[in-house]
Amino acid sequence: MRHRIIVLGAGYTGAIVAGRLARRLRREDVAITLVNAEPDFVERVRMHQVAVGQDLRPRPFGEMFAGTGVELRLAKVTGVDVERKTVAVADASGAGELAYDTLVYALGSGWNAQGVPGTAEHAYEIAGRPGALRLRERLAGLEAGQAVVVVGGGLTGLEAATEIAEARPDLDVSLAVRDGLGDWLSPKGREHLWKVVGGLGITVYEHAAVTGVEADRVAIADGRAVAAAVTVWTAGFAVHPIAKATSLEVTGAGQIVVDGTMRSVSHPDVYAVGDAAMAMGPGGKPLRMSCASGTPAAWQAADAIAARLTGGKLPNVPIRYFNQCISLGRKEGLIQYVTADDRAVRAVLTGRLAAVYKELVCKGAAWGVANPLFGLPVRRRRVVRERVAADAAVKASA
Ligand SMILES: Cc1cc2nc3c(=O)[nH]c(=O)nc-3n(C[C@H](O)[C@H](O)[C@H](O)COP(=O)(O)OP(=O)(O)OC[C@H]3O[C@@H](n4cnc5c(N)ncnc54)[C@H](O)[C@@H]3O)c2cc1C
């Protein structure tokens, strides 16, 4: 019987793991199933572009995985039973169950309303395609002069506010940030950000913790209220509750705690990658929810699984940060160079060149999903069953 590997979620990280494993292991030894709710790859890093009406190139999984041996199962994951080693799924034909020998959990994240009153009812979000399309429809229906408030001064908030202001200069766009605008950036980076934001006519509310969202305004902790025909909520991501409902060791937020090989610290036959995982990165800091760290983590997970199944040497893919790439509309950008553990250094790239750089990074990320070996030769190795049994026994007795 073939070793059954099930990968949950075909976002940036899950799709890489599945594709890379398929190029590392022999088809007669493993059955790799990739479960995803949607039939095509979603470039999540471009959801602010979708929200303002830009159309992205379709990337159907059918084409992406053609000839690789990865079997795509279009279904919604509704639960995982790590004791019985099964995954519950639901699709148009009803509910079903899939059994695994190795599970890779990569369900990503969604928006995080953070329990702020009125947010779930009134705010729009861009953490995924359905949210971005809903916002797109709403923005298209706005008349000149109407107010849009983007809540959140992180990378997603900056990208959303500038994209909306650039695409719809007739709207009154503002940005509410909890601390100072871009206060984690270098002085040069911050200066450039202020210049672009000012040039686009965006009003910035600093030190503005939003405490409530209503249909026509947002309330700020210090008593201010900002008029908003549309509120776009970008204040962080939250993971899906599926992992938390299992006996896997998870953080308070529900991310699966993994070791340096992205293997669950509580269940050796489960791996987790991307936003759904809590792995330590450089400087002993948890990896941030991002493609920047999720992509190398996915390579690490795939190579570790392959090594354990084939008796190869465990990989040590370096995971570190190089830069934060921020689009500021289509014509402007900011590349903030950072230390290995993600702290800003002096160097930045700005302007048109930074916009082009960011565009190449987004294109590269999608290309990397379809080409998870980066052009290296495909070498499928034989699964060594005794190795798998021995590894499981060692883990169980640890
Ligand atoms: C607007 C925006 C801009 C961003 N910009 C950047 C950036 O510039 N740089 C950067 O590094 N990061 C950026 N990010 C963050 C980045 O997109 C995420 O960290 C990354 O997508 C995480 O990858 P993932 O594979 O863990 O999850 P995802 O890419 O979210 O993939 C999860 C997959 O699981 C599927 N799924 C989820 N639940 C289920 C279910 N129950 N059943 C079946 N399938 C399911 C989803 O459909 C999806 O295909 C941005 C995010 C957003 C929203």
Ligand as a Chemical Component Dictionary entry (heavy atoms), coordinates in Angstrom:
data_LIG
# 
_chem_comp.id                   LIG 
_chem_comp.type                 NON-POLYMER 
_chem_comp.pdbx_formal_charge   0 
_chem_comp.three_letter_code    LIG 
# 
loop_
_chem_comp_atom.comp_id 
_chem_comp_atom.atom_id 
_chem_comp_atom.alt_atom_id 
_chem_comp_atom.type_symbol 
_chem_comp_atom.charge 
_chem_comp_atom.model_Cartn_x 
_chem_comp_atom.model_Cartn_y 
_chem_comp_atom.model_Cartn_z 
_chem_comp_atom.pdbx_ordinal 
LIG C1  C1  C 0 -3.881  41.680 0.977  1  
LIG C2  C2  C 0 -2.740  40.847 1.475  2  
LIG C3  C3  C 0 -1.435  41.195 1.151  3  
LIG C4  C4  C 0 -0.367  40.423 1.604  4  
LIG N1  N1  N 0 0.903   40.784 1.247  5  
LIG C5  C5  C 0 1.939   40.024 1.635  6  
LIG C6  C6  C 0 3.255   40.334 1.213  7  
LIG O1  O1  O 0 3.482   41.321 0.508  8  
LIG N2  N2  N 0 4.268   39.527 1.604  9  
LIG C7  C7  C 0 4.067   38.434 2.399  10 
LIG O2  O2  O 0 5.025   37.733 2.715  11 
LIG N3  N3  N 0 2.819   38.114 2.821  12 
LIG C8  C8  C 0 1.756   38.868 2.456  13 
LIG N4  N4  N 0 0.485   38.539 2.862  14 
LIG C9  C9  C 0 0.304   37.370 3.742  15 
LIG C10 C10 C 0 0.269   36.084 2.929  16 
LIG O3  O3  O 0 -0.697  36.180 1.922  17 
LIG C11 C11 C 0 -0.039  34.900 3.822  18 
LIG O4  O4  O 0 0.859   34.883 4.911  19 
LIG C12 C12 C 0 0.086   33.613 3.018  20 
LIG O5  O5  O 0 -0.906  33.573 2.022  21 
LIG C13 C13 C 0 -0.030  32.403 3.922  22 
LIG O6  O6  O 0 0.081   31.249 3.143  23 
LIG P1  P1  P 0 -0.671  29.928 3.587  24 
LIG O7  O7  O 0 -0.331  28.890 2.590  25 
LIG O8  O8  O 0 -0.422  29.655 5.014  26 
LIG O9  O9  O 0 -2.223  30.297 3.499  27 
LIG P2  P2  P 0 -3.104  30.759 2.264  28 
LIG O10 O10 O 0 -2.283  31.333 1.190  29 
LIG O11 O11 O 0 -4.193  31.579 2.849  30 
LIG O12 O12 O 0 -3.731  29.394 1.738  31 
LIG C14 C14 C 0 -4.665  28.651 2.468  32 
LIG C15 C15 C 0 -5.426  27.771 1.510  33 
LIG O13 O13 O 0 -6.299  26.924 2.256  34 
LIG C16 C16 C 0 -7.595  26.952 1.686  35 
LIG N5  N5  N 0 -8.531  26.701 2.763  36 
LIG C17 C17 C 0 -8.715  27.428 3.883  37 
LIG N6  N6  N 0 -9.657  26.852 4.661  38 
LIG C18 C18 C 0 -10.053 25.733 4.017  39 
LIG C19 C19 C 0 -10.963 24.692 4.321  40 
LIG N7  N7  N 0 -11.661 24.675 5.460  41 
LIG N8  N8  N 0 -11.112 23.709 3.424  42 
LIG C20 C20 C 0 -10.394 23.679 2.283  43 
LIG N9  N9  N 0 -9.507  24.618 1.940  44 
LIG C21 C21 C 0 -9.334  25.639 2.797  45 
LIG C22 C22 C 0 -7.719  28.333 1.079  46 
LIG O14 O14 O 0 -8.712  28.347 0.063  47 
LIG C23 C23 C 0 -6.306  28.546 0.535  48 
LIG O15 O15 O 0 -6.176  28.016 -0.745 49 
LIG C24 C24 C 0 -0.606  39.286 2.424  50 
LIG C25 C25 C 0 -1.909  38.928 2.747  51 
LIG C26 C26 C 0 -2.973  39.695 2.282  52 
LIG C27 C27 C 0 -4.374  39.294 2.643  53 
# 
loop_
_chem_comp_bond.comp_id 
_chem_comp_bond.atom_id_1 
_chem_comp_bond.atom_id_2 
_chem_comp_bond.value_order 
_chem_comp_bond.pdbx_ordinal 
LIG C1  C2  SING 1  
LIG C2  C3  SING 2  
LIG C2  C26 DOUB 3  
LIG C3  C4  DOUB 4  
LIG C4  N1  SING 5  
LIG C4  C24 SING 6  
LIG N1  C5  DOUB 7  
LIG C5  C6  SING 8  
LIG C5  C8  SING 9  
LIG C6  O1  DOUB 10 
LIG C6  N2  SING 11 
LIG N2  C7  SING 12 
LIG C7  O2  DOUB 13 
LIG C7  N3  SING 14 
LIG N3  C8  DOUB 15 
LIG C8  N4  SING 16 
LIG N4  C9  SING 17 
LIG N4  C24 SING 18 
LIG C9  C10 SING 19 
LIG C10 O3  SING 20 
LIG C10 C11 SING 21 
LIG C11 O4  SING 22 
LIG C11 C12 SING 23 
LIG C12 O5  SING 24 
LIG C12 C13 SING 25 
LIG C13 O6  SING 26 
LIG O6  P1  SING 27 
LIG P1  O7  DOUB 28 
LIG P1  O8  SING 29 
LIG P1  O9  SING 30 
LIG O9  P2  SING 31 
LIG P2  O10 DOUB 32 
LIG P2  O11 SING 33 
LIG P2  O12 SING 34 
LIG O12 C14 SING 35 
LIG C14 C15 SING 36 
LIG C15 O13 SING 37 
LIG C15 C23 SING 38 
LIG O13 C16 SING 39 
LIG C16 N5  SING 40 
LIG C16 C22 SING 41 
LIG N5  C17 SING 42 
LIG N5  C21 SING 43 
LIG C17 N6  DOUB 44 
LIG N6  C18 SING 45 
LIG C18 C19 SING 46 
LIG C18 C21 DOUB 47 
LIG C19 N7  SING 48 
LIG C19 N8  DOUB 49 
LIG N8  C20 SING 50 
LIG C20 N9  DOUB 51 
LIG N9  C21 SING 52 
LIG C22 O14 SING 53 
LIG C22 C23 SING 54 
LIG C23 O15 SING 55 
LIG C24 C25 DOUB 56 
LIG C25 C26 SING 57 
LIG C26 C27 SING 58 
# 
